[in-house]
Amino acid sequence: MRQFRILCLAIMVIMTANSQAQDSKITNSKKSKEMNSITERMQYVHAHGMPFKGKILMVASSPATSKQTGWPIGFWAAELTHPLHVFQEAGYEVELASTEGGKIEMDGYSNPTDASGYSAHDIISLGYMQQQWFNDMLANTKKMTEVNPDDYDAIFLVGGQGPMYTFRGNHDLERLFATFYEAGKPSAAVCHSTTLLLEAKKSNGDLIVNGKNWTGFADAEEEYADQAVGQKIQPYRIEAEARKLGGTTFKVAAPFASYAIADGNLITGQQQNSGAAAAQLVVEQLTN
């Protein structure tokens, strides 16, 4: 009996030792993983009052009226404010122009204070709307034909419902955008402002999007919007028109995902949730 007890005690000691050794291995493994999983991230943020790195031209639609809905239309707030925030934090001065100059208006559903509540979550736009300088900027835009492309490092077209009427077929804006593009400067468009790229050409007569990958407001997103309001909102769909073009690749991601493409210095974003991503691609090209 005594020998049995001694044997049991020995087994318990061995098992305890093995368990402790295993626990020690697991603990050391965890510590090793913890030690090897250190992540550091640094991103430049422009300090207040420091000199700007350069200047970016943003172009928005002047006020218009939709022939489909009868609504007053203009630019989509987030497609101006979210890129603006990216540009300012990266140290770039932004100047805003419009198709006709003067005061511009945001689409109702994009206004975070709109009764619909559709964009109530957009605290970036709401924050800018509290700034007098921002409201002054919206009230006093330059006419796009009055700007000198040489004064800017990049161009960024703001989307919204207005561009479907004020950008498509606008030869002055096509030439302005092509001037930036052919100079090798970052040339960006988001959401419905990409309608310009359906016809915008380089100086040799080729479409800017020839041989390019690009994106814009998707058919699935148009369908969602139409169903939400119970009628067709837009006079045509950008994706459907883009897919009729030869020699170019129009791509879309999941509906309303943040999605942007840089193919050379042509930068495009899919919809209102993609403005910041497109702006970040612009900044990357300016800083690399």
Beta strands, then each sheet from edge to edge (+ up, - down):
strand 1: 54-60
strand 2: 64-65
strand 3: 72-73
strand 4: 92-98
strand 5: 142-143
strand 6: 154-157
strand 7: 187-190
strand 8: 213-214
strand 9: 249-250
strand 10: 260-263
strand 11: 266-269
sheet 1: 5+ 4+ 1+ 6+ 7+ 11+ 10-
sheet 2: 2+ 3-
sheet 3: 8+ 9+
end
